[in-house]
Amino acid sequence: MDVKIKKYALISALLILIIPFFVNLLMGFHINKIYGDTNTWISFLGTYIGSIISGVITFIGVMLTIQFTRNENRRDKLPEKITNLEVCIDFVEECLDEIGVLKNVDIEELFYKGSHDRKLLLFDIDDNYILIRKENHKNLTRDYLKKIRNLTVLADTEAYWFYTNCKNEIHEAFINHIDSIESRLQAFQVSLIDNYLEDYDEIIISNNGRLTEIPLSSEDMILLNSIKSQLYRGEQKYIFELELAYGELLTGLNGVLYELTYELSRKNIAPKLK
């Protein structure tokens, strides 16, 4: 018998034993004006309290039935949940391998080589000084997370919580390390257009023009290099936090997998013990 069922059965038995004593004790109180005789009130109180207890017991029975049905349905779906979770864990490990490749890129070396050698990294600056989110960044922060979300939904609510936490941490990491760089680039572009429009209007106005064709002053070059340097170093920190977020997700999912596997093993052993 389930522990909760034993608990509620014991409480019900105690109530059945206590009620007669309680009714008798209640009738011993002296009140100035009582309508009706003692027998009538004992009968009323017995019926009244008995109806309440009967309703409570019925409610408890219904809730236990619902809970039992849910538990049985959950147990039946455990193999499918475990399979989805294992697929999700394998995919998260692949994501971490991809992030590991990014960590091994020499940021300092790329700073001197130029943006055309930044094939492995997550961001770039285009010919109009706009921050570009590269394909691998979109994968790690959008497409891969969608796949993980779909798998965790099928696996377990706790697994889905770990996914949500990972997604929030990645968004916070972008705000902390990349968002300000994007704002600086936008301000730099606006300033460049204002300062060079008179001399390079054809480049600036033309749809085919590129702002990188404009020879920058020494001050603007210093500012641009400062922004690039901030990007490279910010990106390095961002990649590190991506690895932390995915690592925490993997640890959490492995914990959920252990719990589900243990629950399944108990389900399979239980019939044999009976």
VEXVEXBA-665703 format. One record per residue: residue number from 1; residue in one letter; x, y, z of N, C-alpha, C in turn. Coordinates in pm, whole numbers. Atoms other than C-alpha are relative to their C-alpha. Last residue first. Example, Ala and Ser with C-alpha at 12.3 -4.5 7.8 and 13.67 -1.06 7.14 Angstrom:
! residues 2
REC	2	s	-82	-119	-6	1367	-106	714	-77	109	73;
REC	1	a	89	-119	0	1230	-450	780	90	120	0;
//
This chain:
! residues 274
REC	274	k	133	44	-43	555	-837	-468	-13	-152	-15;
REC	273	l	1	2	-145	928	-779	-493	-134	-47	53;
REC	272	k	-72	119	-44	926	-881	-861	-1	-11	153;
REC	271	p	83	120	18	653	-627	-940	69	-126	51;
REC	270	a	116	8	-90	861	-347	-777	-86	-125	-20;
REC	269	i	-30	91	-111	1188	-413	-964	-123	-26	86;
REC	268	n	-22	135	53	1078	-266	-1299	24	-102	112;
REC	267	k	126	47	61	923	43	-1143	16	-145	-47;
REC	266	r	89	35	-110	1228	93	-921	-132	-56	-51;
REC	265	s	-52	124	-58	1455	79	-1228	-87	-45	117;
REC	264	l	34	111	89	1237	338	-1404	47	-133	58;
REC	263	e	145	21	-11	1260	577	-1109	-45	-118	-86;
REC	262	y	22	63	-130	1639	535	-1101	-148	-31	20;
REC	261	t	-48	138	13	1658	608	-1473	-22	-76	130;
REC	260	l	97	75	81	1440	917	-1430	40	-146	-14;
REC	259	e	124	14	-74	1653	1047	-1143	-103	-83	-77;
REC	258	y	-23	94	-110	1983	980	-1322	-130	-25	76;
REC	257	l	-9	134	60	1855	1151	-1636	20	-107	107;
REC	256	v	138	41	30	1752	1455	-1431	-2	-141	-58;
REC	255	g	66	24	-128	2105	1481	-1290	-143	-48	-19;
REC	254	n	-51	129	-48	2256	1441	-1637	-62	-36	136;
REC	253	l	69	105	76	2029	1723	-1757	48	-139	42;
REC	252	g	139	10	-43	2152	1953	-1480	-74	-113	-70;
REC	251	t	0	55	-135	2519	1885	-1551	-142	-21	50;
REC	250	l	-36	142	10	2467	1941	-1924	-3	-67	137;
REC	249	l	113	70	60	2283	2270	-1864	27	-150	-6;
REC	248	e	100	12	-107	2557	2387	-1629	-123	-74	-50;
REC	247	g	-52	96	-96	2813	2314	-1902	-98	-23	115;
REC	246	y	25	134	55	2602	2492	-2166	49	-108	95;
REC	245	a	145	19	8	2594	2806	-1951	-34	-140	-52;
REC	244	l	54	19	-135	2964	2782	-1856	-150	-31	-4;
REC	243	e	-42	132	-45	3069	2729	-2219	-54	-29	141;
REC	242	l	79	98	76	2865	3028	-2330	33	-142	48;
REC	241	e	128	10	-69	3028	3224	-2046	-98	-91	-75;
REC	240	f	-22	66	-130	3375	3150	-2187	-133	-19	74;
REC	239	i	-17	142	30	3258	3240	-2539	19	-80	130;
REC	238	y	132	50	38	3134	3577	-2408	5	-150	-28;
REC	237	k	74	18	-125	3465	3643	-2233	-139	-59	-28;
REC	236	q	-69	105	-75	3652	3585	-2560	-74	-29	132;
REC	235	e	42	126	60	3396	3793	-2749	62	-118	73;
REC	234	g	137	27	-45	3451	4082	-2513	-51	-133	-52;
REC	233	r	-9	40	-139	3825	4061	-2577	-138	-30	59;
REC	232	y	-75	125	-10	3785	4056	-2953	5	-48	146;
REC	231	l	78	111	55	3509	4319	-2950	72	-133	21;
REC	230	q	106	30	-96	3696	4555	-2718	-84	-119	-46;
REC	229	s	-66	64	-113	3999	4535	-2946	-102	-39	107;
REC	228	k	-36	137	40	3782	4607	-3246	64	-76	116;
REC	227	i	125	77	7	3627	4910	-3072	29	-146	-36;
REC	226	s	45	18	-138	3971	5045	-2976	-128	-85	5;
REC	225	n	-82	107	-57	4093	4987	-3330	-37	-29	146;
REC	224	l	43	126	61	3802	5194	-3458	79	-118	58;
REC	223	l	131	35	-56	3876	5478	-3212	-48	-135	-53;
REC	222	i	-24	37	-140	4246	5484	-3304	-132	-46	65;
REC	221	m	-64	131	3	4154	5483	-3672	26	-51	142;
REC	220	d	104	100	28	3908	5767	-3614	59	-141	-4;
REC	219	e	86	9	-118	4180	5975	-3447	-108	-107	-19;
REC	218	s	-73	76	-103	4431	5900	-3722	-86	-17	125;
REC	217	s	-101	-81	-68	4180	6016	-3983	66	-86	108;
REC	216	l	32	-57	-130	4001	5752	-4183	113	85	53;
REC	215	p	-123	-6	-81	4041	5688	-4554	-28	74	131;
REC	214	i	-34	-137	-42	3688	5610	-4679	127	-3	83;
REC	213	e	-76	-63	109	3674	5277	-4862	42	142	37;
REC	212	t	-142	33	-18	3574	5108	-4534	87	58	-111;
REC	211	l	-62	-100	-85	3244	5294	-4561	147	-29	25;
REC	210	r	-43	61	-125	3148	5078	-4854	73	105	82;
REC	209	g	-116	-56	-68	2948	5207	-5147	30	-72	131;
REC	208	n	-113	89	16	2719	4988	-5353	124	48	74;
REC	207	n	36	130	-57	2400	5153	-5233	116	-99	-7;
REC	206	s	14	111	94	2561	5491	-5302	-34	-130	72;
REC	205	i	137	3	52	2498	5767	-5047	-24	-122	-89;
REC	204	i	97	10	-110	2813	5713	-4839	-142	-17	-51;
REC	203	i	-17	128	-70	3046	5636	-5128	-110	-19	105;
REC	202	e	32	108	94	2918	5917	-5347	10	-136	67;
REC	201	d	144	20	11	2908	6162	-5054	-38	-115	-93;
REC	200	y	19	135	54	3276	6117	-4979	-149	-34	-13;
REC	199	d	-109	41	87	3399	6472	-4919	-24	-135	-68;
REC	198	e	-30	-104	99	3082	6628	-4778	107	-46	-99;
REC	197	l	103	-7	103	2962	6313	-4606	36	100	-110;
REC	196	y	-59	22	133	3287	6253	-4420	-101	13	-114;
REC	195	n	-130	-65	19	3215	6389	-4069	52	-9	-144;
REC	194	d	8	-145	-21	2842	6314	-4048	131	70	-37;
REC	193	i	85	-57	106	2874	5969	-4203	-7	152	12;
REC	192	l	-75	8	125	3164	5878	-3976	-78	64	-114;
REC	191	s	-102	-106	-3	2982	5997	-3664	77	5	-131;
REC	190	v	71	-128	12	2681	5781	-3749	99	115	-5;
REC	189	q	51	-10	137	2906	5479	-3811	-70	134	-22;
REC	188	f	-114	-26	88	3096	5532	-3486	-46	19	-144;
REC	187	a	-36	-140	-20	2770	5558	-3288	116	39	-91;
REC	186	q	108	-81	57	2652	5229	-3438	31	149	13;
REC	185	l	-13	6	147	2988	5069	-3364	-107	84	-68;
REC	184	r	-115	-83	38	2976	5186	-3002	19	3	-152;
REC	183	s	40	-140	-14	2625	5042	-2959	113	95	-41;
REC	182	e	91	-28	112	2737	4705	-3095	-45	146	4;
REC	181	i	-86	-10	120	3028	4709	-2852	-85	32	-122;
REC	180	s	-61	-134	-1	2790	4786	-2561	90	21	-123;
REC	179	d	100	-102	30	2580	4479	-2648	61	140	-7;
REC	178	i	8	-32	143	2874	4239	-2667	-90	120	-29;
REC	177	h	-129	-2	71	3005	4163	-2317	-8	49	-145;
REC	176	n	-117	-42	-77	2735	4212	-2051	124	25	-85;
REC	175	i	19	-136	-51	2427	4206	-2273	127	50	68;
REC	174	f	-4	-89	117	2551	3897	-2459	-13	147	45;
REC	173	a	-140	-10	41	2627	3722	-2128	15	92	-121;
REC	172	e	-67	-92	-94	2276	3801	-2003	146	19	-38;
REC	171	h	47	-135	30	2124	3639	-2312	69	103	89;
REC	170	i	-60	-39	128	2339	3330	-2264	-40	142	-38;
REC	169	e	-141	-31	-27	2241	3310	-1896	72	44	-128;
REC	168	n	-8	-129	-68	1871	3334	-1984	145	41	26;
REC	167	k	37	-105	96	1895	3051	-2237	14	139	61;
REC	166	c	-111	-12	95	2080	2828	-1990	-27	114	-99;
REC	165	n	-109	-66	-72	1818	2892	-1720	119	23	-92;
REC	164	t	38	-141	-16	1537	2807	-1962	111	78	68;
REC	163	y	-9	-64	131	1710	2481	-2059	-28	150	11;
REC	162	f	-143	-15	26	1760	2386	-1693	23	66	-137;
REC	161	w	-47	-112	-83	1390	2453	-1632	149	24	-24;
REC	160	y	38	-123	69	1301	2228	-1927	45	123	80;
REC	159	a	-94	-15	112	1497	1945	-1765	-30	128	-77;
REC	158	e	-126	-46	-60	1296	1998	-1446	106	21	-109;
REC	157	t	14	-143	-33	972	1976	-1647	128	56	61;
REC	156	d	35	-22	-139	1082	1644	-1800	-9	150	28;
REC	155	a	-68	80	-102	1165	1474	-2129	-57	23	140;
REC	154	l	43	139	8	935	1590	-2408	56	-85	113;
REC	153	v	146	-1	-20	976	1956	-2312	-52	-144	0;
REC	152	t	24	-6	-145	1351	1891	-2277	-149	3	32;
REC	151	l	-33	128	-62	1372	1771	-2638	-28	1	150;
REC	150	n	96	101	44	1187	2069	-2786	25	-135	66;
REC	149	r	131	-27	-61	1391	2315	-2580	-101	-108	-35;
REC	148	i	-9	41	-141	1720	2152	-2682	-133	24	70;
REC	147	k	-1	147	-1	1623	2184	-3049	5	-52	142;
REC	146	k	135	44	37	1529	2548	-3001	-10	-152	3;
REC	145	l	84	-12	-118	1856	2608	-2813	-144	-42	-29;
REC	144	y	-31	113	-90	2054	2473	-3107	-90	4	124;
REC	143	d	43	126	62	1880	2714	-3346	24	-120	91;
REC	142	r	138	5	47	1902	3026	-3127	-39	-140	-48;
REC	141	t	89	-81	-83	2215	3105	-2925	-145	-2	-46;
REC	140	l	-20	22	-143	2457	2839	-3047	-100	74	87;
REC	139	n	24	139	-37	2327	2829	-3404	4	-19	152;
REC	138	k	144	24	10	2297	3204	-3447	-34	-143	41;
REC	137	h	62	-69	-114	2654	3240	-3319	-151	-22	0;
REC	136	n	-21	84	-118	2773	2972	-3562	-55	65	127;
REC	135	e	90	115	-1	2611	3163	-3848	17	-86	124;
REC	134	k	-30	103	98	2783	3492	-3776	-88	-123	23;
REC	133	r	9	126	-75	2631	3784	-3592	16	-114	-100;
REC	132	i	65	113	65	2755	4087	-3783	2	-119	94;
REC	131	l	-32	127	-64	2835	4416	-3609	-82	-112	-63;
REC	130	i	115	56	-69	2804	4703	-3856	41	-135	60;
REC	129	y	-21	-9	-144	3108	4906	-3958	-125	-40	79;
REC	128	n	66	-124	-42	2992	4952	-4317	2	16	152;
REC	127	d	-62	-115	68	3239	4701	-4461	-68	133	32;
REC	126	d	6	-2	147	3131	4438	-4207	59	130	-55;
REC	125	i	38	-138	34	3247	4388	-3849	3	11	-152;
REC	124	d	-89	-67	93	3249	4024	-3737	-49	143	-20;
REC	123	f	40	-131	48	3104	3806	-3465	101	53	-101;
REC	122	l	145	-20	1	3102	3444	-3352	-46	130	-61;
REC	121	l	59	-71	-112	3454	3327	-3428	-147	36	-24;
REC	120	l	46	91	-105	3582	3054	-3657	-76	71	112;
REC	119	k	101	95	47	3609	3255	-3978	-60	-84	114;
REC	118	r	81	33	-117	3786	3552	-3821	-110	-102	-34;
REC	117	d	-49	127	-54	4061	3567	-4083	-83	-48	120;
REC	116	h	23	104	99	3882	3834	-4292	50	-137	48;
REC	115	s	128	69	-14	3853	4049	-3979	-19	-113	-99;
REC	114	g	114	-67	63	4219	4145	-3966	-124	-88	2;
REC	113	k	19	48	136	4551	3971	-3906	-115	72	-72;
REC	112	y	-100	-58	90	4649	4182	-3604	-20	-44	-145;
REC	111	f	9	-145	-10	4335	4115	-3401	97	68	-97;
REC	110	l	100	-47	96	4329	3759	-3525	-14	152	3;
REC	109	e	-54	14	135	4656	3688	-3346	-98	53	-103;
REC	108	e	-103	-102	21	4523	3828	-3019	56	-4	-141;
REC	107	i	64	-130	21	4208	3618	-3038	102	108	-32;
REC	106	d	-88	-104	-54	4397	3290	-3080	-58	137	-34;
REC	105	v	-41	-99	101	4117	3040	-3140	83	109	68;
REC	104	n	-140	22	39	4118	2760	-2881	50	98	-107;
REC	103	k	-90	-41	-109	3801	2882	-2711	146	-10	-40;
REC	102	l	-3	-146	-4	3608	2861	-3040	98	50	106;
REC	101	v	-78	-44	117	3698	2494	-3077	15	151	1;
REC	100	g	-140	28	-31	3572	2429	-2722	93	40	-114;
REC	99	i	-47	-114	-79	3244	2600	-2814	147	-18	37;
REC	98	e	-10	-114	92	3194	2341	-3086	51	124	72;
REC	97	d	-117	24	85	3271	2059	-2843	22	116	-96;
REC	96	l	-118	-32	-82	3024	2212	-2596	129	-26	-78;
REC	95	c	-8	-147	-10	2754	2209	-2864	124	42	78;
REC	94	e	-50	-47	130	2828	1841	-2934	14	153	-1;
REC	93	e	-143	32	3	2789	1768	-2561	63	43	-133;
REC	92	v	-66	-103	-81	2454	1948	-2569	150	-23	4;
REC	91	f	-4	-123	81	2345	1720	-2855	70	113	76;
REC	90	d	-99	19	107	2437	1403	-2666	15	128	-82;
REC	89	i	-132	-6	-63	2247	1532	-2362	110	-16	-105;
REC	88	c	-28	-139	-34	1937	1601	-2573	140	16	60;
REC	87	v	-26	-69	128	1941	1253	-2727	39	145	26;
REC	86	e	-132	47	45	1972	1106	-2375	40	65	-132;
REC	85	l	-100	-68	-81	1680	1321	-2257	142	-42	-41;
REC	84	n	-8	-140	43	1458	1208	-2543	109	75	76;
REC	83	t	-57	-3	135	1537	842	-2468	17	143	-49;
REC	82	i	-143	25	-13	1476	891	-2095	68	5	-135;
REC	81	k	-62	-119	-59	1137	1049	-2158	151	-15	7;
REC	80	e	-2	-103	105	1037	766	-2393	67	127	51;
REC	79	p	-98	36	104	1141	502	-2137	9	105	-110;
REC	78	l	-140	-16	-41	960	693	-1858	100	-40	-108;
REC	77	k	-70	-84	96	625	722	-2039	150	16	32;
REC	76	d	11	60	134	459	429	-1863	81	78	-104;
REC	75	r	-87	118	6	589	554	-1530	-2	-64	-138;
REC	74	r	-140	-46	2	437	897	-1589	94	-120	-12;
REC	73	n	-27	-53	135	101	745	-1682	145	44	-12;
REC	72	e	-6	114	92	108	535	-1364	31	46	-142;
REC	71	n	-125	72	-23	198	837	-1155	15	-118	-94;
REC	70	r	-110	-80	55	-80	1041	-1311	133	-73	16;
REC	69	t	8	8	147	-333	765	-1245	114	77	-66;
REC	68	f	-43	135	39	-218	735	-882	0	-15	-152;
REC	67	q	-146	7	-16	-242	1112	-836	53	-136	-44;
REC	66	i	-60	-83	106	-595	1119	-979	152	-10	5;
REC	65	t	22	71	128	-700	828	-757	64	75	-115;
REC	64	l	-93	112	4	-539	990	-452	-13	-78	-130;
REC	63	m	-134	-53	24	-723	1314	-526	104	-112	-8;
REC	62	v	-7	-45	140	-1055	1130	-561	140	50	-32;
REC	61	g	0	118	88	-1001	944	-235	12	36	-146;
REC	60	i	-133	61	-9	-904	1261	-51	10	-121	-92;
REC	59	f	-94	-88	71	-1220	1432	-177	141	-59	0;
REC	58	t	27	17	144	-1433	1136	-67	97	83	-83;
REC	57	i	-54	131	38	-1267	1139	276	-20	-25	-149;
REC	56	v	-146	-10	1	-1330	1513	308	62	-132	-46;
REC	55	g	-42	-79	117	-1692	1474	203	151	10	-11;
REC	54	s	25	83	118	-1747	1190	452	44	73	-127;
REC	53	i	-109	98	8	-1581	1398	721	-16	-88	-123;
REC	52	i	-126	-70	33	-1813	1690	653	112	-101	-18;
REC	51	s	7	-40	141	-2119	1467	640	128	69	-44;
REC	50	g	-19	119	83	-2022	1301	970	-2	32	-148;
REC	49	i	-143	28	1	-1981	1640	1134	29	-122	-87;
REC	48	y	-72	-113	59	-2334	1742	1035	150	-30	-13;
REC	47	t	25	-2	145	-2497	1404	1102	85	106	-69;
REC	46	g	-54	123	55	-2338	1368	1446	-15	-5	-152;
REC	45	l	-146	-14	6	-2404	1731	1525	65	-125	-59;
REC	44	f	-38	-99	103	-2770	1698	1431	151	10	-16;
REC	43	s	29	56	133	-2823	1373	1626	44	94	-110;
REC	42	i	-98	107	23	-2648	1512	1931	-19	-61	-137;
REC	41	w	-129	-62	35	-2853	1830	1900	109	-104	-24;
REC	40	t	10	-61	133	-3182	1640	1886	133	58	-45;
REC	39	n	1	107	101	-3086	1417	2178	-4	55	-142;
REC	38	t	-135	53	20	-2993	1718	2391	5	-106	-110;
REC	37	d	-56	81	-107	-3325	1898	2352	136	-58	-39;
REC	36	g	1	143	27	-3412	2187	2126	64	-77	113;
REC	35	y	125	37	67	-3322	2556	2137	6	-149	-34;
REC	34	i	-18	107	98	-3050	2630	2391	-136	-37	-57;
REC	33	k	124	36	68	-3038	2958	2584	31	-104	-107;
REC	32	n	120	-56	-63	-2778	3036	2851	-129	-47	-64;
REC	31	i	32	-126	67	-2507	2801	2716	-134	48	54;
REC	30	h	125	-62	-46	-2351	2525	2928	-17	136	-66;
REC	29	f	-12	-144	-21	-2087	2314	2749	-137	57	38;
REC	28	g	-22	-30	-141	-2129	1938	2804	14	148	29;
REC	27	m	129	-13	-66	-2284	1889	2462	13	31	148;
REC	26	l	63	-124	45	-1949	1963	2299	-133	21	71;
REC	25	l	-65	-110	-70	-1779	1690	2504	-67	132	-33;
REC	24	n	40	10	-141	-2026	1430	2380	58	116	82;
REC	23	v	142	-40	-6	-1976	1544	2021	-48	-2	144;
REC	22	f	8	-145	21	-1596	1532	2062	-144	50	10;
REC	21	f	-49	-66	-121	-1602	1181	2213	-15	152	-12;
REC	20	p	100	19	-108	-1820	1056	1928	40	70	130;
REC	19	i	125	-77	20	-1587	1226	1670	-102	-25	112;
REC	18	i	2	-125	-79	-1256	1092	1809	-135	70	-5;
REC	17	l	-4	28	-144	-1283	729	1696	-20	125	84;
REC	16	i	119	79	-32	-1395	811	1342	-7	-30	150;
REC	15	l	114	-91	-1	-1132	1086	1322	-128	-74	39;
REC	14	l	-8	-81	-122	-859	841	1422	-118	94	12;
REC	13	a	34	88	-112	-966	598	1150	1	77	132;
REC	12	s	145	25	6	-965	876	887	-44	-86	118;
REC	11	i	68	-124	-42	-615	989	989	-150	-21	5;
REC	10	l	-21	-15	-143	-486	630	966	-71	123	55;
REC	9	a	84	101	-64	-639	583	621	11	10	152;
REC	8	y	138	-49	1	-485	913	505	-96	-100	67;
REC	7	k	9	-119	-83	-136	803	613	-144	50	10;
REC	6	k	-5	44	-139	-169	454	469	-19	118	95;
REC	5	i	130	64	-25	-277	606	135	-6	-48	144;
REC	4	k	101	-106	-17	22	841	146	-137	-59	30;
REC	3	v	-21	-66	-129	263	551	208	-106	106	25;
REC	2	d	-77	-123	9	124	349	-84	7	70	135;
REC	1	m	85	-120	0	0	0	0	88	125	0;
//
